């Protein structure tokens, strides 16, 4: 009986050790990539991820949006009419304080571009060349409608869904914001360790999450892909952090 009890005890010990080793080798343990740097610029770090949002899965819009015949605005014109130095920089809104009023409709301009990748093709994930638009424009700049109280994230989510454009985000309960991982199947770090998506409103790169930026009527929203921590699109991430 003592031998049987000893064998059972040893078996339980081996099983416990095996379970501990298995848990420590899971897919999320010891990940090397963090959200610090360029990828963190569209929000704070997405540590302790919550829900995952995806749009445009399997859509035929993977290579970018067809150029519209109307409401077209040249990307170079965005931000020109509103200087970031003269415009008030809104403070991040708390999620619980954000209330949407669907009785009041406003207008904004939205553009999604990854043109910087065209100048850094040697660093780009070659397996994704087929989803890279020839001219780098994922979503041509155009006038979009939104409701009073909605955020930059609300507009991005709605327009990518409407245009069947892939977009993946995660919510971070820690920071109460959304983090944009990929648009048009182009993700952070796809063009180097300093690459990722950043957003700009009226020529200014906010240092907080896109779901905490409450829009105003006439705002100009740009989602831009950076290959160099924002320096290649006029928004050095480290400088932006120090200025805010």
N, C-alpha and C positions, 0 to 999 in steps of 0.2 A: 504493500500500500504506500509506503514511503517513497518507493521508486516511482510509482505512478504519479503521486502528488508532485514529486520533483520534476518529472517530465512535463506535466501540465504547466507548472510554473515557468519552466524554461521556454515552453512553446508560447505562452502569453507574452514573455519578455521579448522574444524574437519578433513576434507580431507587432508589438508596440513600437519597436525600433524601426521596423519596415515601414509602418504607417507614417512615422515622423519623417523618415528620409523621403518618402514619396511626396508628402505635403510640401517639403522644402524644395522640391525640384519641379514644382508646378510651372505653368506657362507664364505666370506673372511674377515669379520670384527672381530677384537680381536683375531686372531689366536694366540695360545700360543706358537707353535713351531717356532723357528727362525733358520736361517742357520748358526748361530754362533757356533763355536766348530768344532767337527769332520766333520759335514756335509759341513762346509764352506771350507774345505781344498782342494777340487778339483776345487774351484774357489772362488771368492769373493761372498758375499751374493747375493742371487737371488731376492732381493727386486725389485719392479717395474718390474715384470716379463714381458717378451715379448712373443715370439713364443714358442710353446711347441713341442718337437721332440720326437717321439716314434718309436721304431723299434721292430720287432718280436712279434707284437700283436697276441695272439692266436696261437703262434707257438708251435710245439711239442718239441721245445728245451727248454721249461721252466725249466726242471730239470737239465740243464747243457748240455754242448757239448759232443758228443761222442768222445772218445779218438782217435786221429788220428794215422794212421799207420806210417806216415812219418813226417819229419820236426819237430819231437818232441824234446823239450828242457826241462830239469828238472827245475822246479821253483826255486830250491835252487841255480842253476847256474846263474840266472839272477843277474846282478849287481856285480858279483865277478870280472869280467875282467876289470871293469871300476870303480875305487874307487871314491866315491862322493867327497873326499877330494882333489883329484888331477885333476878332470875334471872341466872345465870352466862351470860356472853356467850362462846360458843365461838369459838376461833380457826379461821381457814379451814384446811381439810384439803388436803393435797397430793394430787393425783389419784392418784399412784402408791401413796399410803398408804391409799387407800380400798378396803376389802375388804368385799364383801357376803356376809352369812351367811344363806342362804335357809332355814336350819333354825330361825331365830328370827324370828317375825313380831311387828311392833309396830303401833300404831294412831296416827293423827294426824287432824287436822281440816283440810280444804282449802276455801278460798273464792276465787273469782275475780270481781272486781267492777270496773266502769268507771263507777260512779255519778257521779263528778266531771264526766264529759262532759255529763251532763244539765244541769248548771249553767253550762256553757260552750258551748252549742250553736252560738253565733254564730262560734266559732273552730274548730268541728269540720268535717272534710272532708265537705261536703254529699253527695258521691257515695257515702258509706258509711252514710248514715242507715238503710238497710235492714238492715244487720248490727248496728246498735246496739240492744241489748235495751231494751224499754220501761221497765223498772225498773232497768236498769244492771247486773243480775246475770247474768254469763256462766255461772257454775257455782255453784249453791247450796251453802252450807256443809254439809258432811257428813263423817262418819267414813270414813276410807280406811285401807287396810292397806299396810304397806311392810315391807321386810326390814331387819334390822340392818345398818347400814353404808350404807344408801341416803341420797341427798341430796334437797334440795328440788327439784332439777331432775328427778331420777328419778321422783318422785311426780307432778310436773306433766306430764311426758311420757307416763307411763302413763295417767293419768286423762283427758287430752285425747284420746289415742288411743281409749281405751275409750268416751268420750262422743261421739266423732266431732266434736270441737271443733277448729277450725283453730288451730294453734300453729306458729310459725316461730322457729327459733333458729339461731345460728351458733356454732361452736366457735372459740375463739381459742387457737392453739398458744402464743402469747406468754405469755398469762396462765393457761393450763391451765384454762379455765372456759368455760361456756356463756353466751351472751348472748341474751336473749329479745327479739326484734324485734317480734313481733306475736302477739296472741291473739284468736281470733274475728274475724280479718281487720281488727283494729284495731291499728295500728302506732304506733311512736314518731313524734312530730311530727304525728300526724293531728289533734291538737287544740292546735296552737301549737308554737312552738320549744322550750318548756320541758316538753313532754308526753312520756310514756313509761310503761313498766311498772316497778313496784317490788315487791319482795317483803318481807313482814314475818313474823317468827316470834316468837310469844309477846309481841307488842306491840313488838318491836324490829326496826329496819331495818338489816340488816347492810350493811357497806360493801364486801363482796366478793361474788364470783359465786355464783349459786345452785347450781352443781354442786360447790361447795366447802363447802357447809353440810351437814354430816352430821347427820341427824335423830335425835332421841331419842323414846322412847315418850311419847305424849301431847302432842306439839308441836302448836301451832296455826299453820297456814300460811295466809297471805293474799297473793294477787296483786292489787295495786291499781293502777289507772291514775291517774296524776297529770297535772294540766294546769299545775302551777306548781312544778316541781322538788321535789315532795314536800310543800310547805308546806300544800297543801289536803287532805292525808291524814294530817297529824301527823308527818311525817318529813322535815323540811327536809334535803335531800341534803347541803348544805354543812355544816350543823351535825352531821349524822351522821358525816361524814368527820372532823371535828375532834374528836369524842367518842371515836372508835375508835383 
